[in-house]
Structures are given as structure tokens and as C-alpha cells.
Amino acid sequence: MGRIAGVTAAETRERLLHAAAHAFARHGYDGTRVADIAAAAGVSNGALYTHFGSKAELLVAALRAHGPRLLADLLAADPGRPAADVLLAIGRRLPHRRDVLGHLVVEALVAARRDAEVARPMHDYVDERAGLIAGLVRTAQAGGELDPELSPNALAHFCLLLAIGSALVPPDLHAVGDEEWSALLARVVTALAPADDTTAQSGAPQ
């Protein structure tokens, strides 16, 4: 099995990424063999290594291509949507994550703790995700939606922890009611809003 007849190099790469994403999500990094990914994609091991230099490179590439992209999808669907609304929309979906690919990022992070070859590209990947969220926070601060005194980097880190935690604690382990969760998120977002100038002034010492 080399390159599949009638299939372009780009299509072969996409097949490999799809097969890898599902394999890593289901079996973990250590439990997945390169040969199994190649077989699932219908190509040889040699063809796989034509596209990816290592198993670690394939893992992170699969995460970029097929991992959770809720934030990017929401921004693309409605680029003018208030940033605070985007953060709330993402937060409301977190307790309902059941998709296999939602666990891909967890498997990648676990592998990164044990394997330096995985850690390097995962560091870049997490930085990119955090940077995207931090950019959204800065936009919200510029628009008066979030307190400008908040650290965009710290808030991005907080959001990443929530997202990863939602994959580690799925609904079948611990469920929470939609109304309860939404009420909590609304309270959090309210706490992140700019201070009321009128209230602040009325409470200031004379």
C-alpha cells in the first residue's frame, strides 16, 4: 500500500489525520501504533512517513486538524458576536461534551508529560489556543465588556483549564443541570465585567 491511486497527496494526508485523530482519542498515544493508523488510512508506513516525520508530529497535526475547534467555529459563524456571549456559549456546551475527539487534546497533554518529542509541539499548540482566547478577551476589554484590569493571559488559562476539565469529567461521571450551570456562568461573567463607575464613586471615601 503506497499512495492510493486517484487520491491526491492532500487527500492522503487528510485520511491519515482523520485516522490518527480517532486512533489516538480511543487508544491513547502509547496504545496507538503507526502501522494501525496507516492501515486505517489505507496506505503504507512509508507513505505515512512521507507526510509526517514522527508519531509525535502526527499526533499534534491530528489535534490541529480534528481536535475541538468550538471557539474558531463560533467566531467564523458570527464574527460580530460580542466576545462575552462567545465565552458564555462555549461554557454552556462544556458539560455536554461526549465526542471521542474531545478527548484527543487530553491524550496529547498526557503524552506531552512523558515524551519530550510530544511536549515541544504541544507547547506551541497550547500557546496558540491560549493566544486565541486572550485575543478574544482583549477585544472584549476594548469594547467595555470585560474589566480592562484583568490579565488576558490569566483568563485564557482559566478557560483552557475549564475546557480540558470538561473532557476529563464527562457527563456520565458527573452531570449538572443546564439551568444551574448557566446561572453559574452568568455569575462568573458578571464578575468579570468592568466595575460600575457610579457604584465605585458612591462607595469611595469623601
Secondary structure, 3 states (H helix, E strand, C coil): CCCCCCCCHHHHHHHHHHHHHHHHHHHCCCCCCHHHHHHHHCCCHHHHHHHCCCHHHHHHHHHHHHCCCHHHHHHHHCCCCCHHHHHHHHHHHHHHCCCHHHHHHHHHHHHHHHCHHHHHHHHHHHHHHHHHHHHHHHHHHHCCCCCCCCCHHHHHHHHHHHHHHHHHCCCCCCCCCHHHHHHHHHHHHHHHCCCCHHHHHHCCCC
